[in-house]
Amino acid sequence: MKNIAKYLGILFVPLFCLAIASCDKDNYDPNPAEQYLTYVTNVKLVLGGVEIAGKMNENKKEIIFPKLPANTNLSAISFKGDFPPGASFEHATYNFTPDEGDASTKKTISVINHTRKREYFVTINLSVPPSGAGFNEAITYNFSHTGTFYAAGFADVGDARAADIDLEHVLIVGRNNVPHLFSLNELKQGKTDNPVYLNQTGVTGGTFARNGGRMQHGHIYICNLTTGFATSSFKVYHWNKSRPEDPPTVIVNYLMEDVSGAAAGVRYGDYMSMDLDPTGNGYIWAKAGGSHATILRIKISNFTEASEPTILAIPEVGAWSTFNEVEGAPGLYLYTGYQGGVRLMNQGAQQQYLMTTFGNTHGGSARIITFNKERYLFVVDDQTGAGTVRLYNATKGDTILEALQLFDTGDATYKAPLITQSLGGAIPAGNNAVCVGWAKDGDNKLYILGAAATAGFVIIELPQASETDPFDTFVVD
């Protein structure tokens, strides 16, 4: 009997409890999961009494708003929206002030209800004019093997060894062909049938009477390739670009045996690098050929006055090497060649830094320029059979040395080229002659040129970056 009473007692307790619950059914929620919901819809940013509607992706828990004016104070902004009963944002105001130099802030805000919480990622962007070039809007004018090949200037290995560009013209310098100019506007229309030839009166002497060339602030300079030593002079000819029909002036004519430090049997002029300032002051540089590790430096004043020929010791990188001044950093140069990687040098040809990114067989004719507040490094891959124009962002760093170091140690994303344009894999063995040029119209438009022996040339036109608003392309889900 005691056991039966025990079991009846056990049975009676849940039945009694059930009866009490049934009597209190008005206070019983059969679906407690619907209590204390934490979500928000129709989110608005409230700023100075003005409400700005946002967009939301609930699946990703992301909220974004249209760009705000650059000077907007984001230190105490608030949000509002539609909530389930009892829910609200966790705080009345939020500080979305961006870090110095940034134009975007992404933070989390929370919806709370009782003890429950849900976080949303909120992005607020300020309207700041973008820096750099608009790479998505780049236009390529291709006269290489991957485009409409300019055979008249590049088909033979003895043809063009140098090319350059300014805002009006492209210069093509050939050993066997007469150097000539193309209108940049005509090239942009695909036309190569109207070259303007430079007067060649008096252009003689050397293994080749013309080999390297540059344009500088409305002036044209072309050098010869010397034959060696005792009876050979290194010459540089000058034309005013506005009068190509006039005979040139010889501004450099140095018998190499008279230049202190020049080695017998060594040729100069496989390349001619030069960077003059707007008043016509700067230097010409010509690396020695063969394996002779010297470079010839000549001072230029007032565009046509040459002086102080100097032979400097320099690391060996091959005959086809360039010594290009870094824009905005007078006295610093990038020295490159097909056998030696990319080096930062000073005006005395002393190495300041050797980059590791490009190894020993890439990065030909490297240059650094600035455009619309960003710094770019661009090269032509000068491996035999290659020929590819590449442009990289090198903006990080307060100095050029720091920029190159940060580029070397940067991750793969930072070192990925912003432009990769093939010339068609046509550089022959033993003629790794590549060159680059650039021109810019303030911060409005940038042109870069890459060329290589027998491969042809390309021009890439880049406008300044245009402002976009991520709000416009945000996916609502």
N, C-alpha and C positions, 0 to 999 in steps of 0.2 A: 504494500500500500504506500509506504513512504516513497518508493521509487516512482510509482505512478503519479503521486502528487508532485514530485520533483519535476517530472517531464511536463506535466500540465502547466506548472509554473513557468517553465522555460518557453512554452508555446504561448502562454498568455501575454508575456511582456511585449513581443513584437506586435501582436494583435492590438494590444492596448495603445501602443505608440502609433500604429497605423490609424487607429480610430481618432486619436488626437490630431494627427496631421490632416486627416480628412475634414475634421471640424474647422481647421485653420487654413483651408485651401485657398482663401483669397490672398494670403501672404506667401504662398508657395510659388516659386518660379521654376517651372519644369525644365527650362533651358538656360541654366546659369551662364553658359558661354556667351549669351547675348547681353550680359551685364557688363558695364564698364568698358565699352568699346573705345578704341583709340585710333581714330583716323580723322582726316580732314579733307574737305573738298572746297573748290572755288577759293583757293588761297590768294590773298592780296597782300602786297607790301604797302605799308602806311608810312608816308614820309611827309612831314610838314602838313599834315591834314589831307594830303592827296593819296588816293588809293590807286595802286597800279596792279593790274591783274597779272598773275603768273601762269605758267604751264606746269603740269604735273605728270610724272610717270609713276603711277602707284606701284607697279611691279618692281621698279628699281628704287623706289622711295626717293625720287629726285624731283626737285622743284627749281625752276629757273624763271628769271624776270628779264624784261627788256633792258638793254644797256641804259645806264643812268649818266647824266653829265659828269665830266671828269672831276669837277670840284665838289661833288655831292658829299656831304658829311654823313658817314655811315656809322657813327659811333653809338647811336641810340635809335635804331629803327624798330618798328613793331610789325606784326603780322596779324591778319584776321582771316577767318574762313568759316565754313559750315562744319559743325561738329555733331556727333551723336550726343544724347543727353549726358551731362556731367563732364564732358571732355573740354579741354582748352589747351592752348600752348603753355609750356612750362613757365616761361618768363614773359613779362610785359614788354621788355625791350631787349635788343641784342646788339652787340658791337660787331659790325662787319667791316671795320676799317682794314683795307688791304695793307700788306707789308710794303715798305718803301720800294718804289720802283715797279710794283705790281699793279695791274689794272683789273684784277679779278680776285674774289674771295669765295671760298667754299667752306661752309661750316654745317654742323648738324643742329637742328632744332627739334624739340620733342613735343609730342602731344601726350598729355597725361590724363588719366581718369582713374580716380581712387588710387590704387597701388600699381596700376598698369601704365606702361609707357611704350610709345612707338617713335622711332627717330626718322627724320627726313633729312636728306642732304640738299642744302639750299645753296645755289650759286648766284652771286650778284656780280655783274660786270660793269665797269666804267667805260665810257666812250672816250678812248684815247687814240689819237692817230697812230696806226700801226707803223712799226719800223721795218726797214729792209725792203726787199724786192718782192713783187708778186709772182712767185714761181708758177702758180697755176695759170698765169696769163702769159707765160713766156712764148715768144715767137722765134722759130728757128729758120734761118735762111741758109740752106745747105748746098754748098758747092764742093762737097767731098764725094767719095765713092758711095756714101749712103744717101746721096741726094742727086742733084744735077751736076755731075762732075765737071769742074772747070779744066778741061783737058789742055786747052791752049796755054795754060800757065803752069800746070803741075804734072802733066802726063810723063815727062821724061825726068830721069833722076837728076839731070843737070839743070833742071828748070828751077822753079821758085824755092829759095832757101830762107826767105824772110817775108813776113807780112805784118801789117799794122793797121790800126783803125783810129779815126777821130769821128767827130759828129757829122762830118761832111763826106769823107772819103775812106776808101780802103787802099792801102799801098801794097803792091805785089812786086817783089824784087827777085829776079832770076839771074842765074849765071849766063844762060844762053839767050834768054828772052830779054827784050828791052824793059826795064822797070816801068810800071804804069800805075795809074790811079783809076779807080772806079768810083762813080758817084754812089754814095751809100743809099740814096733814095732809089737809084736804078737797080742796085742789087736787091733791095727789098721788093722790087717788082720782078725779080728773077732775071734781069738783063745783064749779060756780060759781053755785049756786042759793041760797046762804046768806050773802050779804054782810052785814057789820055796818057800818051807816052812822054817820058821825060827826055829832054834834049841830052844826047850823049856826047856832045862835042868835048874832046879832050879826056874822055874817060878811058884810060889805058893803063896797062901795067899790072903785074902780078900773075899768079897762077890763073886767077879769074879777076877781071877788071871790076866786077861787081859781085857781091856775095851777101852781105848783111845790110839791113836798112831799118830806119825808124822814122816816124813822124813826131814832131814836137812843136806844139803851139804854132802851127802854120808853117813849119819849116820841115824840109825833108833832108835826111842824111843817109848816104849809102857808102859803104866801105868796100875795098877790094880784099882779096885773099893773097897774102904775100907768098913769094916763091921760096923763101928761106931766110937769107941773111944779107951777105955783102952787097949784092946788087939790087936788092928788093926793098921798096919803100912801102910802108903802110899808109894808104891814102883814104881820106874821107872827103866826099863831095857834098856840096850844099846847094839846095834849090829853095827858092821861095815858093811855097805851094801854090800861091796865086798866079805864078808865072812859070809853069812847067816847060814852056817852050824856050825859055832862056837857057843858054849854056850854063853849066854849074860852075861854082867856085870851089877850088881845092882849098879846104881849110886845114887839112892835116896832110903832111907829106914828110914822114920821118923815115930816113934810111935806117934800117933796124940795127946795123952795126954801129950806128952813132948813138943808140939809146942804151944807156948804162944798164947792165944786167941782162940784156937780151941774149938768149943762147943761140949759138950758130946752128943753122940747119932747121930752125923751128919756124913754122908759119903762124901768122896771126890773122884773124879776120874770119874764121869759120862762122863766128857769130859776132855781132856788134850789139852790145847793150848800151843804152843811154837813158838818162832821166834828167831833163832840164826843168828848172822852175819857170814860171811865166815871164821872167826877165831874161831868160836865156842862159842861166848859169847852172853848171852841173858838171857831169863827167861822162866820158865815153869809156867803155870797158871792152877789151878784146882778149879772150883766153888764148894761151898758146896751144898749138896743136900737138899731135902725138901724145906722148906721156910726160911732157915737160910741165911741171907744176908751177907755172907762173902766169900772171895776167898783166896786161898792159892797161894802165890808167892814164887818161888824157883829160886835163882840165879844159872846160869850155866856158867862155865868158861872152856875154852879149850875142849869143847864138853862133857867132862865126870866128871868135878869137880862141885859138887853141894854144895851150902851153903846158909845161911841166909833164912831159911824158915820163912815166914811172913804171918800172917793172917790180911787181910785188909777188912774193911767194904765196902760194895758195894751195889748198888740198886738191889733189887730182880727181877730176870727175869726168874726164873725156873732152874731146875737142869741141863738141857741140854743146857748149854750156852758156848759161845766161847769168847775169849779175844785175838783178832788177831792184831798184830802190823801193822800199816799202812806203806806200803812200801815207802821208801824215807823220812819218818818222824819219826826217832827214838824217842821213848818215848811217842808216841801217838798210841792209840789202838781203835779198834771198838769192843764194847761189845754188844753182842746180845743174845737173848734167846726167847723161844716161848711164854713168858709171859711179854715181856718188850721192844719191839722195838729195835732201833739201836741207840747206844750212843757212842759219842767220849769221851775217857777217857785218863787220863795221867797214868804215871807209878805207881803212888800211888793209883790207882783205884778211882780217883776223877773225877766226871763227868764234862766234858767241854761243851757238847752240846747233846741235845736229838732231833733226827730227828722226823719230823712229818709225812713224806711221807708214812712210812711203818706201822704206827699204832703200836699196841701192839702184833699182832699175825703174823707178816710177817717179812721177812728180816733176816732169820736165818743164822748164821755163816758168817756174812757179812765180806767182805774184800775189800780193795782198793789197786790197783796196777797201775803202769804206763807201757805203751807200746808204743813205737814209738811216743813219745811226746804227748800222750794223757793219761788221767787218767780215770780209770774204777772202778766202784763199782759193785760188784756182790754178789748175795745171793742165798740161797735156801729157797723158801717159805716153812715154817715149820708148817703150819697149819695141824692139823689132817686130813688125807684123801687127802692132796694136794701133795706137793712135786714137785716144779717147779724151775728150774734153770733160773735166770734172770740176765742179765748184762746190765748196764746202763753207759752212758757217764757222767762223773763228772769232765770234764776238766776245766770248768769255775772256777775261783778263784785262787788267788796267794797262799793261804794257805789251809790246809785241812779243818779247821774250816769254812773258807769262801766258800770253795767248797760245803760243806754240806748245808750251809745256802742258797747258790744260787740254789742248787738242790731242796731244799724244796720249795723255792719261785718261781721256774721256771715254765714256762707254760707246758701244757700237751705234747707238741712236744718234749721238752727237757727231760722230765721225762719218755718218752716212752722207754721201754726196747729195746735194740739193739738185744738181744737174749732172746727168751722164749722157754725153752725146758722142757716138762713135763716128770716126772719120773713115771707117771701112776696112781697117786692118791692112793698110797698104804701105807701111813704112818699111823700106828695104833694109836688109842687113848692111851695116857699115855706113848708113846714112841717116842716123837718128836725129835729124834736124827738125825740131819742133819749135814753135813760137806761139806766144799769146799776145794779145793786145786788148786794150779796154778804152772806153770813152763814156762819159756820163754828162747828162744835162742836169746839173745840180742834183737834186733828189727826185727828179721827175722820171728820168729814164736812164737805164744803164745798158751799154752794149759790151759784150765780150766776144773776142775773136780767138779761135784756135786753128792752127794750121800745121802741116807737116809735109816734108818732102814726099812727093808723088801721091800723097793722100788727099790733097785739096784743103779747103778751109770751110769753116762754118762761122756764122754770126748768130748770136743769141741776144734777142732784144727783151729786156726786162723792165716793166713799169714798176713804180713804187707800189708797195703792197696797199691794197684797198681795204677799207674797214668793213668787216662783216659782224653780224650779231648772231651768236649761237642760239639765241631765242628763236630766230626765224626757222631754223632747221631742227629744232628740238622735237623729238618724237613723243607724242602723248600716248600713253597706254594705261 
